[in-house]
Amino acid sequence: MARVTVFLALVVTGCAPTKYVDRPVEVLVPVPVERTAPTWLISPYAPESLPRFIHPSDPAAKAALSEQGLADLKVILRMLKERDNGWRAWAVTPTEETPPNVQPE
């Protein structure tokens, strides 16, 4: 008899409706944050002077450029290489001004 009573008590308890508590839960989700590139990388490059190409048969020609034109071309190439290196370094280096990557949704 006691077994039947325990069995019936368990059956009644199992059939009772379950009370659900509906409440919001804060879940931290990683959110990508767009970084801003430095202004010296964003601004367009404008060289001070452009090289002037001259005819290769000219006695002052060095690589179809005058000596000043060759110097200007070297400056332009060096500056473009520095900008390329700057973009590559900026792309892989996190900055301190970037907020944490996890924000509540």
C-alpha positions as CSV (number, residue, x, y, z in Angstrom):
1,M,0.0,0.0,0.0
2,A,2.8,2.4,0.9
3,R,4.4,1.7,-2.5
4,V,1.1,2.6,-4.3
5,T,0.9,5.8,-2.3
6,V,4.5,6.8,-3.2
7,F,3.8,5.9,-6.8
8,L,0.6,8.0,-7.0
9,A,2.4,10.9,-5.3
10,L,5.2,10.8,-7.8
11,V,2.7,10.6,-10.7
12,V,0.7,13.6,-9.5
13,T,3.9,15.6,-8.9
14,G,5.1,14.8,-12.4
15,C,1.9,15.9,-14.0
16,A,1.7,19.2,-12.2
17,P,2.3,22.2,-14.5
18,T,5.8,23.6,-14.4
19,K,6.1,27.3,-13.6
20,Y,8.5,29.0,-16.0
21,V,10.2,32.3,-15.1
22,D,10.6,34.5,-18.1
23,R,13.4,37.1,-17.6
24,P,16.0,38.6,-19.9
25,V,19.4,37.2,-19.7
26,E,22.5,39.3,-20.6
27,V,24.7,37.5,-23.1
28,L,28.1,39.0,-24.0
29,V,28.7,38.6,-27.8
30,P,31.9,39.6,-29.6
31,V,31.2,42.6,-31.8
32,P,33.7,43.7,-34.5
33,V,34.8,47.3,-34.1
34,E,36.0,49.2,-37.1
35,R,39.4,50.8,-36.5
36,T,40.3,54.2,-38.0
37,A,43.5,54.4,-39.9
38,P,46.0,57.2,-39.1
39,T,45.5,60.4,-41.0
40,W,48.9,60.2,-42.6
41,L,47.8,57.0,-44.3
42,I,44.3,58.2,-45.3
43,S,45.4,61.4,-46.8
44,P,46.4,61.3,-50.5
45,Y,50.1,61.4,-51.3
46,A,51.1,64.5,-53.3
47,P,54.8,64.6,-54.1
48,E,56.4,68.1,-54.0
49,S,57.7,67.7,-57.6
50,L,57.2,65.2,-60.3
51,P,60.0,63.7,-62.4
52,R,60.3,65.0,-66.0
53,F,61.2,62.3,-68.5
54,I,63.7,63.3,-71.1
55,H,64.9,61.6,-74.3
56,P,67.4,58.8,-73.6
57,S,69.8,60.2,-76.1
58,D,70.1,63.5,-74.1
59,P,73.6,63.7,-72.6
60,A,72.0,64.6,-69.2
61,A,69.8,61.6,-69.2
62,K,70.1,58.9,-66.5
63,A,67.4,56.2,-67.0
64,A,65.4,58.6,-69.3
65,L,65.4,61.1,-66.5
66,S,67.4,64.1,-65.6
67,E,69.4,63.9,-62.4
68,Q,66.7,66.0,-60.6
69,G,64.0,63.8,-62.1
70,L,65.8,60.7,-60.9
71,A,66.1,62.1,-57.4
72,D,62.3,63.0,-57.4
73,L,61.4,59.5,-58.6
74,K,63.5,58.0,-55.8
75,V,61.7,60.2,-53.2
76,I,58.3,59.2,-54.6
77,L,59.1,55.5,-54.6
78,R,60.6,55.7,-51.0
79,M,57.5,57.5,-49.7
80,L,55.1,55.0,-51.4
81,K,57.1,52.1,-49.9
82,E,56.9,53.8,-46.4
83,R,53.1,54.2,-46.8
84,D,52.8,50.6,-47.9
85,N,54.8,49.4,-44.8
86,G,52.6,51.8,-42.7
87,W,49.4,50.2,-43.9
88,R,50.7,46.7,-43.3
89,A,51.9,47.5,-39.8
90,W,48.6,49.2,-39.0
91,A,46.6,46.3,-40.3
92,V,48.2,43.7,-37.9
93,T,48.8,45.9,-34.9
94,P,45.9,46.5,-32.4
95,T,45.7,50.0,-31.0
96,E,45.1,51.1,-27.4
97,E,42.2,53.4,-28.4
98,T,40.1,50.4,-29.6
99,P,37.4,49.5,-27.1
100,P,37.1,45.9,-25.9
101,N,35.8,43.5,-28.4
102,V,32.9,42.2,-26.3
103,Q,29.8,44.3,-25.9
104,P,26.3,43.4,-24.6
105,E,23.8,42.8,-27.4
